[in-house]
Amino acid sequence: MRNYTCLIVDDNEIERDAIEMFLRKINRLEIKAACENGIEASDILINEQIDIVFSDIDMPELSGMGLLKSIKNPPIFIFITSFTEYAAESFNLDALDFIVKPATFERLLKASTKAIEYLDLKRQADLNQNNVIPSSDSDHYFFIKETKGFTRLNYEDVIYIESMGDFSRLFTAEGKHITLVNLKNLEKQLPQNFARVHKQYIINLNQIATVANNEIMLNHNYNVPISLANRQELMEKITNKTISRHTK
């Protein structure tokens, strides 16, 4: 398995050094440089092959989002910031992950593992193939193509699905499966009991435990975020299943 190159971008020296210290502990990551601003990072991205960028957002002259927008074929971006209000825009730019400062080793490891999984799949994928084989409407299962071959899954066993750019991760009680198809195309082939609740997430409505303001608690201790727009639509779907406090 090959290593992947990464770039750190943060105008705060203490935080930049802490991120570099954590990333050096993660196997398969090779740090090319730690930059103190977006302009310095842009020069490196023009001249070198970088696989993953760990970038602050709020920086002078060229922000992390401005850096991402300036690159024609950008590498994977993982944003690290103190400002949670940037989350929605960062996902609209197809950032793979969004970390709120202070970045801990555990959170950076989780984001890095996700990026490595994505890059491994990207190397193996043939996106011209049909990677999801839906069953007929009367069946309760479908097949997905993973790197090891085609895997049969029952619809009801899928708790939620997470976007990984060109790929998707499907979570069940037993674990996760990664399929070589993006979330948008996968959504078109799912039955009505699945719903989009966020740019990066689809859930199985039958697996909902609790709907809170900003997240959904699912069975088997899974939690996913929910956007404001999707929350209203979701509540309309589940309203007819709630028990009214009014009686005749």
Residue pairs with C-beta under 8 A, 6 or more apart in sequence:
1 28
1 120
2 28
3 28
3 29
3 30
4 28
4 29
4 30
4 51
4 52
4 115
4 116
4 119
5 30
5 31
5 32
5 48
5 49
5 50
5 51
5 52
6 23
6 29
6 30
6 31
6 32
6 50
6 51
6 52
6 53
6 54
7 31
7 32
7 33
7 34
7 35
7 41
7 44
7 45
7 50
7 52
7 53
7 54
7 55
7 75
8 16
8 19
8 20
8 23
8 31
8 33
8 34
8 35
8 54
8 55
9 34
9 35
9 37
9 38
9 40
9 41
9 53
9 54
9 55
9 56
9 59
9 64
9 67
10 16
10 19
10 34
10 35
10 36
10 55
10 56
10 59
10 80
11 36
11 37
11 56
11 59
11 60
12 56
13 36
15 56
15 80
15 101
15 102
15 103
16 34
16 36
17 34
18 102
18 103
19 34
19 54
19 80
19 103
19 108
20 31
20 34
22 103
22 104
22 105
22 108
22 109
23 29
23 31
23 54
23 108
23 112
24 31
25 105
26 108
26 109
26 112
28 116
29 52
29 112
29 116
32 44
32 48
32 50
33 41
33 44
35 41
35 44
37 59
37 60
37 61
37 62
38 55
38 59
38 61
38 62
38 63
38 64
38 66
38 67
39 61
39 62
41 53
41 55
41 67
42 62
42 67
42 70
42 71
44 50
45 53
45 67
45 71
45 74
45 75
50 75
51 75
51 76
51 115
51 119
52 75
52 76
52 77
52 78
52 112
52 115
52 119
53 67
53 68
53 74
53 75
53 76
53 77
53 78
54 78
54 80
54 108
54 111
55 64
55 67
55 68
55 77
55 78
55 79
55 80
56 64
56 79
56 80
56 81
57 63
57 64
57 65
57 79
57 80
57 81
57 83
57 86
57 90
58 64
58 81
58 82
58 83
58 86
62 70
64 77
64 79
64 81
65 79
65 86
65 89
65 90
65 93
68 74
68 77
68 93
68 95
69 93
76 96
76 115
76 118
76 119
76 165
77 90
77 93
77 94
77 95
77 96
78 95
78 96
78 97
78 98
78 99
78 111
78 112
78 115
79 86
79 90
79 95
79 97
79 98
79 99
80 99
80 101
80 103
81 98
81 99
81 100
81 101
82 100
82 101
84 100
86 98
87 98
88 199
88 227
90 98
91 98
91 198
91 199
91 200
92 199
94 165
96 111
96 114
96 115
96 118
96 164
96 165
97 110
97 111
97 114
97 115
99 107
99 108
99 111
114 164
117 164
117 169
117 178
118 164
118 165
118 166
118 167
120 147
121 147
121 164
121 166
121 167
121 178
121 180
122 166
122 167
124 147
124 180
125 166
125 167
125 180
126 180
127 166
127 180
129 145
129 180
130 145
131 144
131 145
131 179
131 180
131 181
132 142
132 143
132 144
132 145
132 179
132 181
132 185
132 186
132 189
133 142
133 143
133 144
133 145
133 150
134 142
134 189
135 141
135 142
135 143
137 191
140 154
140 155
140 156
141 152
141 153
141 154
141 155
142 152
142 153
142 155
142 189
143 150
143 151
143 152
143 153
144 150
144 151
144 153
144 170
144 177
144 179
144 181
145 151
145 179
145 180
145 181
146 177
146 178
146 179
146 180
147 178
147 180
151 177
153 170
153 172
153 177
155 190
155 191
155 193
155 194
155 204
156 204
156 206
157 172
157 173
157 174
158 170
158 171
158 172
158 194
158 204
159 171
159 172
159 173
159 203
159 204
159 207
159 218
159 219
159 220
159 222
160 170
160 171
160 201
160 202
160 203
160 204
160 207
160 218
160 222
160 224
161 168
161 169
161 170
161 171
161 183
161 186
161 194
161 201
161 202
161 203
162 168
162 169
162 171
162 183
162 200
162 201
162 224
163 182
163 183
163 199
163 200
163 201
164 178
165 182
166 180
166 182
167 178
167 179
167 180
167 181
167 182
168 178
168 179
168 181
168 182
168 183
168 186
169 176
169 177
169 178
170 176
170 177
170 178
170 179
171 222
173 219
173 220
179 186
183 200
183 202
186 202
187 194
187 196
187 202
190 202
193 204
193 205
193 206
194 202
194 203
194 204
194 205
195 202
195 203
195 205
195 230
195 233
195 234
195 237
196 202
196 230
197 203
197 216
197 224
197 225
197 226
197 227
197 230
197 231
197 234
198 224
198 225
198 226
198 227
198 230
199 227
201 224
201 225
201 226
203 216
203 218
203 224
204 218
205 237
205 238
207 218
207 219
207 220
207 222
208 216
208 217
208 218
208 219
208 238
209 217
209 218
209 219
210 216
210 217
211 217
211 226
211 231
211 234
211 235
211 238
213 231
214 225
214 226
215 223
215 224
215 225
215 226
216 223
216 224
216 225
216 226
216 234
217 223
218 224
226 234
